[in-house]
């Protein structure tokens, strides 16, 4: 079972990945430094250090699905 407190929703808009709100600084519509191809690699088992460009906070993304990023620690 995936822990809900470790997940964060994202959207893909025209090939770019956005989150509606940063979990750390509450900035809105944050463009993430990820590409859709990387999401596939993460889902296949590769971990990715994700640095939010708005506040330089980071998480380690350990899995993805069509709607959520799964982090290695709670972000909610």
N, C-alpha and C positions, 0 to 999 in steps of 0.2 A: 504494500500500500504506500502510495506517495504521500509524504507529509505536506499538508497544505501550507504550513508556515514557511516551507522552503521553496515555494513556487512563486513565480511572478508572470503575469500575462504580457504577451507581446503581440504586435501586428506586423504583417509584411505589406508595405505599400510601395508599389512600383519597384520592387527589388531591394528596397531598404527595410531594415528592421527597426521598429520604434517601440518604446514603451510609453504608455499614456502618462505615467508619472514615475519619477525616480523614487525608489524605496528609501533613499537616504536623505536627499535634500528637498524632495517634493517638487522638483522642476517638472514642467509639463512638456509632453511631446518630445522625448529625448531620442535622438538618433543613435542607435548602438553601433559600435564598430564591429559588426558581424555581417556576414552575407548568408543568404539562404543555403548555399552549398555547405557552409560550416555547420549549420544546424543538422544536416544529415550525418556528418561525421561525428558530431557530439552524440546524436541518438544511437549511433553504432558503437559507442563506448569511449570515444576520445574526450578527455576533459579540456575545458577552455577557461582561461582566466579572462574575465570580462571586466574592463575598467569603464565606469560610467563617465562620459566626457564632461558632464555638468559639474561634478564635484570630486572626481578622481577616486571615489570609493570603488571597491572591487568585490567581486564574488567569483567563486569557481563554479562554472556551469557543468553539471555532471550528466544531465539528460535533458531532452526536449520532447515535446509533442507538437501538435498543430497549433496550440494556443498558449502553452506555458513553458517557461524556462525553469529547470529544477536546479537549485543551488545546493552546495554542500553544507550550508548552515542556514538557520532561520533568517529570513529577510522581511517578515511581516511583523 
